């Protein structure tokens, strides 16, 4: 009768008296599984026993919970990346809109004059005016030209035009340089943001992979325990 009592034990989960070979001491149960067991059975004691069937049931529940957590973490990671990208989406806005609204009438006029002065229309029109000026003063008004050779008045007009055109072009170039500087700063911000996002994403992936490896090792250890128990039962 005493031998029979020693060969049996009470499972703390199902409250059934079972043979000793079907019971596992509570001190051998993994901490991760203990958390699940104590949640459902607050009266759990570390000095008792749990039957193999209930232990396997909690093992399967833990593995299922780990897999569901992995899927949830991946979805959370995707949402976190999308949210971080949406926070600064105005970074890629049109930077010239605000810049152009600050231009004065003189600035816009200088830009138009600089654009026209650097076009073929201006070159052809200016060449025609020069030929007309020279032709009129050389042939049409031979008796009384208003600007006889060597065309001193023409030289004065050309010098005045060059003196006025040069600062206008420089004003326009300075504004273009300011626009280019603004664009360079904007590109730098975008590149910096992309670099930080990529680095942040790498850190999240590294953290996620580390957690996956840890949980994968736990699952493999549980599988090894099950295989050892099956091998022991066959023996």
Secondary structure, 3 states (H helix, E strand, C coil): CHHHHHCEEEECCCCCEEEHHHEEEHHHCCHHHHHHHHHHCCCCCCCCEEEHHHHHHHHHHHHHHHHHHHHHHHHHHHHHHHHHHHHCHHHHCCHHHHHHHCCCHHHHHHHHHHHHHCCHHHHHHHHHHHHHHHHHHHHHCCCCCCCCCCCHHHHHHHHHHHHHHHHHHHHHHHHHHHHHHHHHHHHHHHHHHHHHHHHHHHHHHHHHHHHHHHHHHHHHHHHHHHHHHHHHHHC
